[in-house]
């Protein structure tokens, strides 16, 4: 068993630290900059671009027919919705536990978000999903595998198939993950992956759309901004498919450039596999460090969930909101900055459905306020050691123990004040009736503050 190295001190950990870009990516980026050919398309039949190579390689790695690279995962989700036939005003189902770009993509497409509730294990509530499929008439689900939590995909796809609902997967946090051996991003009609710096492969910013549907792929290439240069794509449909769409599809100029592709290409294959294993090792270390901490619950992760834990989430339970605020503040004082989904205001990347006030209609989410009110979130950089994880666990444990001590001291003070007041009442030269009234008042004050 590894013990914490700190003694009530302050952590000096950077939970936003990234892996360095592999040397092959640095060399390729320098070569691209030296050539000046940063744009993915050339008009004179130049050799395969870095972006086209990335698309072909990622499609092969994940087992999809087609891949389209864009400037962000948010762009791929927007284009996926458009390519799948979502029209302005359509209802689109999505998780209430997600990040702002997911409902943002729905709004970008002119559609109407219908939020689905969340379980205590941070995945989409399948019972609520089926109810809202029926109630809303929605034919599209933009499923967010938020923070790498993968629901029972066989059960989810069964619900969607029964009701004729197409699935688009937001896999921003699940590159390398699977359910029961089948990769996320390949269950639905379209999968959308992120290459933003805090994700599993880092190009600074970028997104990858994968699909086996040739009409979706052709539209996505045209939407992304290919002009009539779509033949330079390698992982693409035949020309005949583009003939169906090239006069009907706007150019949204969401292309990825060669520099981002050059940086990220060496981060797949063995490099990605190694990162995934190392993230899961750090997750296991931190789970062990948090085991048995009072008021802290870790999510259940079934055997079929082949997750990649680049972050860790836990629930603070049995505490009031002020007490949770105290825990978050105590951890921050010790150098551990925890993202909390129960805050009144959005902070940094973290926001919840109540902050997205552009929806225009109320959402029915019976569990969300309770679940997200106690949900805490930690990044797991690959730089963390086993001792670092023990230190994090020690800081969280200490912060929670101080909440208990503060509560205990507060109650002790109330008890002492009660005894003093009752003695004073007995000794005072007042009527017995007044003494009884004062005693009752103080007794009520004591019990109101006793859990």
C-alpha positions in Angstrom: 0.0 0.0 0.0 1.3 3.4 -1.0 0.9 6.2 1.6 0.6 9.9 1.1 3.8 11.9 1.0 2.3 15.2 2.4 1.7 16.2 6.0 -1.1 18.8 5.9 0.9 20.6 3.2 0.0 21.9 -0.2 0.1 19.9 -3.4 2.2 21.1 -6.3 0.5 19.2 -9.1 -0.6 20.5 -12.5 -3.7 18.5 -13.4 -3.7 20.2 -16.9 -0.3 18.9 -17.8 0.0 17.3 -21.2 2.2 14.7 -22.7 4.9 16.2 -25.0 4.2 15.8 -28.7 6.1 12.8 -30.1 9.3 13.7 -31.9 7.9 12.4 -35.1 5.0 14.9 -34.8 7.4 17.7 -34.1 9.5 16.8 -37.1 6.5 16.5 -39.4 5.2 19.9 -38.2 8.5 21.6 -38.8 8.6 20.1 -42.3 5.1 21.4 -43.0 6.0 24.8 -41.8 9.2 24.8 -43.9 7.1 23.9 -47.0 4.4 26.5 -46.3 1.8 24.0 -47.3 -0.5 24.3 -44.3 -3.8 24.1 -46.2 -5.0 20.5 -46.8 -6.1 21.1 -50.4 -3.8 21.7 -53.4 -5.0 22.4 -56.9 -2.2 20.8 -58.9 -2.5 17.1 -58.0 0.0 17.3 -55.1 0.8 14.3 -53.0 -1.5 13.0 -50.3 -1.9 15.7 -47.6 -1.3 15.1 -43.9 -5.0 15.5 -43.2 -6.0 12.9 -45.8 -3.4 10.5 -44.4 -4.8 11.1 -40.9 -8.3 10.4 -42.0 -7.4 7.1 -43.7 -5.3 6.0 -40.7 -7.9 6.7 -38.1 -10.7 5.1 -40.1 -8.6 1.9 -40.3 -7.7 2.1 -36.6 -11.3 2.4 -35.4 -12.8 0.1 -38.1 -14.9 2.6 -40.0 -15.3 3.0 -43.7 -15.0 6.8 -43.8 -13.4 9.6 -41.7 -13.5 13.4 -42.1 -11.2 15.7 -40.1 -12.4 19.1 -39.0 -11.3 22.0 -36.9 -13.1 20.8 -33.7 -15.2 18.0 -32.3 -18.0 20.6 -32.0 -17.9 21.1 -35.7 -18.1 17.3 -36.3 -21.2 17.0 -34.1 -22.9 19.9 -36.0 -21.9 18.5 -39.4 -23.0 15.0 -38.3 -26.5 16.3 -37.3 -26.8 18.2 -40.7 -25.5 15.2 -42.7 -27.9 12.8 -40.8 -30.9 15.0 -42.0 -31.7 17.0 -38.8 -33.7 20.1 -39.8 -34.4 23.4 -38.0 -36.9 22.9 -35.3 -36.4 19.1 -35.0 -36.2 17.6 -31.5 -32.8 16.1 -30.7 -32.3 14.1 -27.6 -29.1 14.4 -25.6 -27.6 13.8 -22.1 -28.2 16.4 -19.5 -24.7 15.5 -18.1 -22.4 16.8 -20.8 -20.4 19.9 -21.7 -21.7 23.0 -23.5 -20.5 22.1 -27.1 -23.0 19.2 -27.2 -26.2 21.2 -26.9 -24.3 23.9 -28.7 -24.1 21.7 -31.8 -27.8 21.0 -31.6 -28.5 24.8 -31.4 -26.0 25.4 -34.3 -28.1 23.0 -36.4 -31.2 25.0 -35.5 -32.7 22.0 -33.7 -34.4 21.8 -30.3 -32.5 20.0 -27.5 -34.5 17.5 -25.3 -32.4 16.6 -22.3 -32.3 13.1 -20.9 -31.7 12.5 -17.2 -28.6 11.1 -15.6 -28.0 8.1 -13.3 -26.0 7.9 -10.1 -23.2 6.3 -12.2 -23.1 9.3 -14.5 -24.5 7.7 -17.6 -27.7 8.4 -19.6 -30.9 7.2 -17.9 -32.3 4.6 -20.3 -35.7 4.6 -18.7 -36.0 8.4 -19.1 -34.6 8.1 -22.7 -37.4 5.8 -23.8 -40.0 7.9 -22.1 -38.7 11.0 -23.9 -38.3 9.3 -27.2 -42.0 8.6 -27.1 -43.1 11.9 -25.7 -41.0 14.1 -27.9 -41.2 12.2 -31.2 -37.4 12.8 -31.7 -35.7 10.7 -34.3 -32.1 11.6 -33.3 -30.1 11.0 -30.2 -26.8 12.9 -29.8 -25.3 10.6 -27.2 -22.5 12.0 -25.1 -20.1 9.5 -23.5 -19.4 12.3 -21.0 -16.1 12.1 -19.1 -15.6 8.6 -20.5 -18.6 7.0 -18.9 -20.1 4.5 -21.4 -23.7 3.3 -20.8 -25.0 -0.2 -21.8 -24.8 0.4 -25.5 -26.6 -2.8 -26.4 -29.6 -1.8 -24.3 -29.5 1.8 -25.6 -29.3 0.7 -29.3 -32.2 -1.7 -28.6 -34.4 1.3 -27.4 -33.4 3.4 -30.4 -34.0 0.6 -33.0 -37.5 0.0 -31.5 -38.4 3.6 -32.0 -36.6 4.4 -35.2 -34.1 6.8 -33.6 -30.7 7.3 -35.2 -27.7 7.6 -32.8 -24.8 10.1 -33.2 -22.0 9.5 -30.6 -20.0 12.2 -29.0 -16.8 10.4 -28.2 -14.7 13.4 -27.2 -13.7 11.5 -24.0 -13.7 7.9 -25.2 -11.1 7.6 -27.9 -9.7 4.1 -27.3 -12.8 3.0 -25.3 -15.4 0.4 -26.0 -18.5 -1.4 -24.8 -18.2 -5.1 -24.7 -15.3 -5.0 -27.1 -17.0 -2.7 -29.7 -15.4 0.7 -30.0 -17.3 3.8 -29.1 -18.1 5.8 -32.2 -19.0 2.6 -34.2 -22.3 1.8 -32.5 -24.3 4.7 -34.0 -24.7 6.1 -37.5 -21.9 8.6 -36.8 -19.1 8.9 -34.2 -17.4 12.2 -33.3 -13.9 12.4 -31.7 -11.9 15.3 -30.2 -8.3 16.1 -30.8 -8.3 19.1 -28.3 -5.3 19.3 -26.0 -7.1 17.8 -23.0 -8.3 14.7 -24.9 -6.6 11.4 -25.7 -4.7 12.7 -28.8 -3.6 16.3 -28.9 -3.5 18.5 -32.0 -4.3 21.6 -30.0 -7.8 21.6 -31.5 -9.5 19.3 -34.0 -12.2 16.7 -34.6 -12.7 13.4 -36.4 -16.0 12.3 -37.8 -16.3 8.5 -38.6 -19.2 6.7 -40.3 -20.0 3.7 -42.5 -22.8 5.7 -44.3 -21.6 6.9 -47.7 -24.2 9.7 -47.9 -23.3 11.0 -44.5 -19.6 10.9 -45.4 -20.0 12.7 -48.7 -22.1 15.4 -47.1 -19.7 15.8 -44.2 -16.8 16.2 -46.6 -18.7 18.9 -48.5 -20.0 20.6 -45.4 -16.5 20.7 -43.9 -15.3 22.8 -46.8 -13.8 20.6 -49.6 -15.0 22.8 -52.5 -14.8 20.4 -55.5 -11.5 18.9 -54.2 -13.2 16.0 -52.5 -11.3 13.5 -54.7 -8.1 14.3 -52.7 -9.7 12.5 -49.7 -8.6 8.9 -49.3 -11.3 7.6 -46.8 -14.2 8.8 -48.9 -17.2 7.4 -50.9 -17.2 7.0 -54.7 -17.7 10.0 -57.0 -21.3 8.9 -57.7 -22.3 9.7 -54.1 -20.9 13.2 -54.3 -22.9 13.8 -57.5 -26.0 13.3 -55.3 -25.0 16.0 -52.9 -22.5 18.5 -54.3 -25.1 21.0 -55.6 -27.2 20.7 -52.4 -24.6 21.0 -49.6 -23.2 24.3 -48.3 -19.5 24.8 -47.6 -19.2 25.7 -43.9 -15.3 26.0 -43.9 -14.6 23.7 -41.0 -11.6 22.0 -42.4 -8.6 20.8 -40.5 -5.2 22.1 -41.6 -2.0 20.1 -42.3 -0.2 21.4 -39.3 -2.7 19.9 -36.8 -2.8 16.6 -38.7 1.0 16.4 -38.7 1.2 16.9 -35.0 -1.4 14.3 -34.1 -0.8 11.4 -36.6 2.0 9.8 -34.5 -0.2 9.8 -31.4 -2.4 6.8 -32.6 -1.7 3.1 -32.7 0.8 1.9 -30.0 1.1 5.4 -28.5 -2.6 5.7 -27.9 -2.8 2.2 -26.6 0.0 2.9 -24.1 -1.7 6.1 -23.0 -5.0 4.4 -22.3 -3.3 1.7 -20.2 -1.4 4.4 -18.2 -4.6 6.5 -17.6 -6.4 3.4 -16.3 -3.5 2.6 -14.0 -3.7 6.1 -12.5 -7.5 5.8 -12.2 -7.0 2.5 -10.2 -4.4 4.2 -7.9 -6.8 7.1 -7.2 -9.8 4.8 -6.6 -7.7 2.9 -4.1 -6.7 6.2 -2.4 -10.3 7.3 -2.1 -11.7 4.0 -1.0 -13.6 4.2 2.2 -13.6 8.1 2.4 -16.8 9.1 4.2 -19.5 11.0 2.1 -17.7 10.0 -1.1 -19.2 7.6 -3.7 -17.4 6.3 -6.8 -19.5 5.2 -9.8 -20.0 1.5 -10.6 -18.3 0.5 -13.8 -19.5 -2.8 -15.3 -17.1 -5.3 -16.8 -18.5 -4.6 -20.3 -17.4 -1.0 -20.0 -13.9 -1.0 -21.5 -13.3 2.6 -20.4 -10.3 4.9 -20.7 -10.1 7.0 -17.5 -8.4 10.2 -18.4 -10.4 11.8 -15.6 -12.1 10.6 -12.4 -15.5 11.6 -11.1 -17.0 11.0 -7.7 -20.2 12.1 -5.8 -20.2 13.9 -2.5 -23.3 12.5 -0.7 -25.0 13.3 2.6 -23.7 16.8 2.6 -25.4 20.2 2.3 -24.4 22.6 -0.5 -22.5 24.8 1.9 -20.6 21.8 3.2 -19.7 20.8 -0.4 -18.5 24.3 -1.0 -16.4 24.0 2.1 -14.8 20.8 0.8 -14.1 22.2 -2.6 -12.5 25.3 -1.0 -10.5 23.3 1.5 -9.1 21.2 -1.4 -8.2 24.3 -3.4 -6.4 25.7 -0.4 -4.2 22.6 -0.4 -3.5 22.9 -4.2 -6.1 20.5 -5.4 -8.5 22.2 -7.8 -11.7 20.1 -8.2 -14.3 20.9 -10.8 -17.7 20.8 -9.2 -20.9 20.5 -11.3 -23.1 21.8 -8.4 -21.9 25.4 -8.5 -24.4 28.2 -9.0 -22.4 29.7 -11.9 -20.5 28.1 -14.7 -16.7 28.0 -14.1 -14.1 27.4 -16.8 -15.2 24.4 -18.9 -17.8 23.3 -16.4 -21.5 24.1 -16.8 -24.8 22.2 -16.4 -28.2 22.3 -18.1 -29.5 25.1 -15.8 -26.8 27.4 -17.3 -27.9 26.8 -20.9 -30.8 29.3 -20.9 -31.2 29.5 -24.7 -33.3 26.3 -24.9 -36.5 28.2 -24.7 -38.5 25.6 -22.9 -38.2 23.8 -19.5 -36.6 20.4 -19.1 -37.9 17.6 -16.9 -34.9 16.1 -15.1 -36.0 14.6 -11.7 -32.5 13.2 -10.8 -30.1 15.7 -12.4 -30.1 18.3 -9.7 -29.3 15.8 -7.0 -26.7 13.8 -9.0 -24.9 16.8 -10.5 -25.2 18.8 -7.3 -22.6 16.5 -5.7 -20.6 15.6 -8.8 -16.9 16.3 -8.6 -14.4 16.0 -11.4 -10.6 15.6 -11.6 -8.3 15.3 -14.6 -5.7 12.5 -14.5 -2.6 13.7 -16.3 -0.2 11.0 -17.2 2.5 12.7 -15.2 0.8 11.6 -11.9 2.7 9.0 -9.9 1.2 6.5 -7.4 2.4 8.8 -4.6 0.7 11.8 -6.3 -2.6 9.8 -6.3 -2.2 8.9 -2.7 -1.6 12.6 -1.9 -4.8 13.6 -3.8 -6.7 11.0 -1.8 -5.3 12.3 1.5 -6.3 15.9 0.7 -9.8 14.9 -0.2 -10.1 12.7 2.9 -8.8 15.5 5.1 -11.2 18.1 3.6 -14.1 15.8 4.3 -13.0 15.0 7.8 -12.8 18.8 8.5 -16.4 19.1 7.4 -17.3 16.6 10.1 -15.2 18.3 12.7 -16.6 21.7 11.9 -20.1 20.3 12.3 -19.2 18.5 15.6 -17.7 21.7 17.0 -20.7 23.7 16.0 -23.0 21.2 17.8 -20.8 21.2 20.9 -21.0 24.9 21.0 -24.8 24.8 20.8 -25.0 22.2 23.5 -22.7 24.3 25.8 -24.8 27.4 25.2 -27.9 25.5 25.9 -26.7 24.3 29.3 -25.5 27.8 30.3 -28.8 29.3 29.3 -30.9 26.7 31.2 -28.8 27.2 34.3 -29.2 30.9 34.1 -33.0 30.6 33.6 -33.3 28.5 36.7 -31.2 30.9 38.8 -32.9 34.0 37.5 -35.6 35.6 39.7 -38.3 35.3 37.0 -41.6 33.5 36.8 -41.6 29.8 36.2 -43.7 30.4 33.1 -41.0 32.7 31.5 -38.3 30.1 32.4 -40.3 27.4 30.7 -40.8 29.5 27.5 -37.1 30.3 27.3 -36.1 26.7 27.9 -38.4 25.5 25.2 -37.0 28.1 22.8 -33.4 27.0 23.4 -34.3 23.4 23.2 -35.9 24.0 19.8 -32.8 25.8 18.6 -30.7 22.8 19.7 -32.8 20.2 17.9 -33.0 22.4 14.7 -29.2 22.2 14.5 -28.9 18.5 15.3 -28.8 16.2 12.2 
